[in-house]
Amino acid sequence: MKRTLLFLIVLSLFFNVKASYSTNNNDNNSINKLIINENRFEKLIYLASTYTKINPEFAFNCAQKANDIASVTNNNKQIAESYIVMGDIFNRDNTYSTAINYYEKAIEKLILTKDYNKIYTHYIKIADLYEKIESDPKRSIDAMKNLIKTYIKLGGFEIQINVTDKETLEDAVKNPDKHRDLVVR
């Protein structure tokens, strides 16, 4: 009876060790897959950014594959980055409405990551693209309204908007004493 009991204990320990080894092995495989996917994502984004001018179709395919990888891991920052690259490809190709769609998708993901600078940058890009598409500035104004609403939703409490022309800003950089009312860096 003692031998049988001892045998069962040893047998159960053996199976527990084997089960834990197989679980650890699966965990290691998962980690390795994440590392491989992370490296693939970075390489694909690099290729997409590099080939935007040379071969937009290839660049878009790379960005799309990068987006697929980011979607599998549900990495909102990477998903946004791939959408931004796709938007840049269509922006460069003067397909502004498609670029706007990708920038809007990127903003949705950026809101989840609370990357305020990129949110701001891409709302401004959208406003600029609407200006290129239409002579009616209403859509540009809507993009700016969305920027402000998003800023407030994310906890922003103060915003200052200055409207000035390019020449005035360039002169303010060169001659800051003449333009004390403007904040220029």
C-alpha positions, 0 to 999 in steps of 0.5 A, spaced: 500 500 500 505 504 501 509 503 495 502 504 491 501 510 494 509 513 493 508 511 486 502 515 485 505 521 488 511 520 484 507 519 478 503 525 480 509 530 481 512 527 474 506 529 470 505 536 474 513 538 472 511 536 465 505 540 465 508 546 468 514 545 463 509 545 457 506 551 460 512 555 461 514 553 454 508 555 451 509 562 455 516 562 452 513 561 445 508 566 446 513 571 448 518 569 442 512 570 438 510 577 441 518 579 440 518 577 433 511 580 431 514 587 434 520 586 430 516 585 424 512 591 425 518 596 426 521 593 419 514 593 416 513 601 418 520 602 416 519 599 409 512 603 408 515 610 410 521 609 406 517 606 400 512 612 400 515 616 394 518 610 390 513 605 390 506 607 394 503 600 393 508 596 396 509 601 402 501 601 403 502 593 403 507 594 408 503 598 412 497 594 412 501 588 414 504 592 420 497 594 422 495 586 421 500 585 426 498 590 431 491 588 431 493 581 433 496 584 439 491 589 440 497 595 440 493 601 439 499 605 439 502 601 433 495 600 430 495 608 430 502 608 427 500 604 421 494 608 420 498 614 420 503 611 415 497 609 410 494 616 411 501 619 409 501 615 403 494 617 400 496 624 402 502 624 398 498 621 392 493 627 393 488 622 394 486 626 400 479 623 402 482 616 403 488 620 407 483 623 411 479 616 413 486 613 415 488 619 419 481 619 423 482 611 424 489 613 427 486 619 431 481 614 434 486 609 437 491 615 439 485 617 443 486 611 447 493 612 448 492 619 450 498 621 445 496 628 445 501 631 440 499 626 435 492 627 436 493 635 435 498 634 429 493 629 425 487 633 426 491 639 423 493 635 418 485 633 417 483 640 417 489 642 412 486 636 407 479 639 407 482 645 405 485 642 399 479 638 397 474 644 398 473 651 398 468 651 403 472 651 410 466 648 414 470 641 414 476 644 416 473 648 422 469 642 424 476 638 424 478 644 429 472 643 433 473 636 434 480 637 436 478 642 441 472 637 444 477 631 444 482 635 448 477 637 453 474 629 453 482 627 455 482 632 461 485 638 457 482 645 461 486 650 457 487 652 450 489 658 446 488 659 439 492 664 435 490 666 428 495 669 424 499 669 417 505 665 415 509 671 414 507 674 421 510 668 424 516 668 420 517 675 422 516 674 429 521 669 429 526 673 426 524 680 430 521 677 437 521 684 439 516 687 434 511 681 436 511 681 443 503 679 443 505 672 440 508 666 443 514 664 438 519 658 439 
